[in-house]
Amino acid sequence: MNALAKGISDGGVVTWRNLMNVRRNPDWLMAATLQPIMFVLLFAYVFGNAIGGEAGGAAYREFLIAGIFAQTVAFNSAFTVIGFANDLQKGIIDRFRSLPMSRIAVVLGRTTSDLVVSVVALVVMSVCGLIVGWRIRGSFWDALLGYLVMLMFAWALSWVGALIGLAARSVEVAQSAGLIWMFPLSFISSAFVPTQTLPGFLKAIADWNPFTAVINATRDLFGNRFGAPPTGWPAEHAALYAILCCVAIIAIFAPLATARYRRVASK
């Protein structure tokens, strides 16, 4: 119990240190917020009218926002990757190793600070969504649960980013490795089009994709469905499946990232 408390306490210190770095390097925060704004405007107004049909794009813009939320928090895990790679390259990890602190604190602090960045990004995207016509049709508590599911997904993916960042040999490698796997997962999902429109095997992949589960759960909770409701167990139990996916990702990658940090810190 004392070890857990020490890990949380030390993790809080590392979280604060990382947030101070974000404040001193505001370009990180700009990158986390400007990109989703660009995607919202691009898909809402360039593609929205064509996909929205008779609704004039309004229905599609409501459908779109949950997908942009998921894609953005997923892409924010790249900051975890680059942050760890940068600390390794500059020798910061060696300095942490010399301090009497919990071994999990550095990884926990990094993932938690990047979760705070995702909170800021979600606030900015929500305001941008309201401007382009998005509205939450569900209750306050449903909406709150939708945001919590999205943040749980963000935190889960940051553990994946932590493992990749600790395994990367340089910041340049980390920049590529932190993003390349996200593109197929985010686009082969219900982020931008209903999965019913995808062909055969891609539909099957999209239906069981954790991105789709989180997006569908958020849409259900926000009341932002578009077109015919998707069918199948993952879609009919989207919130449950989304939470199970997040728990599974954390259960797998948190121990792997922590073990990788211990190996790196012991060198």
Buried (B, 14 or more C-beta within 10 A) or exposed (E): EEEEEBBBEBBBEBBEBBBEBBEEEEEBBEBBBEBBBEBBBEBBEEBBBEBBEEBEBBBBBBBBBBBBBBBBBBBBBBBBBBBBBBBBBEEBBEEBBEEEBBBBBBBBBBBBBBBBBBBBBBEBBBEBBEEBBBEBBBEEEBBEBBBEBBBBBBBBBBBBBBBBBBBBEEBEBBBEBBBEEBEEBBBBBBBBBBBBEBEEEBBEBBBBBBBBBBBBBBBBBBBBBBBEEBEEEBBEBBBEBBBEBBEEBBEBBBEBBBBBBBEBBEE
